[in-house]
Amino acid sequence: MTWQDIVLSVGSWIFIAALVPSLLSKDKPPIATSLSTGSVLLVYTVVYVSLHLWLSTASTGILALAWLALGAQKYRAKNHAEAV
């Protein structure tokens, strides 16, 4: 484990904690923002795997899933609002 792996993973955990209120709130970021951010973070996850930065891989993967979950929540809310 390198110091870079620790720094990158701590940063991701801070971002994950910052997203928790959005995941639990009715207000969500735009779908395009959520999906693009989640997609880029998935690419970063693959890069971290290739560099054997395992803590960063795990934390960035979870962060990517959180952003993709926000996109899914916004999509479901939008479709529910249109159906009503």
TASULUR-V551522 format. One record per helix or strand. SS is the DSSP state (helix for helix, strand for strand). FROM is the first residue (numbers start at 1). TO is the last residue. If there is no record, write none. Layout:
ss: {SS:SS}
from: {FROM:FROM}
to: {TO:TO}
This chain:
ss: {helix:helix:helix}
from: {3:31:54}
to: {24:50:83}
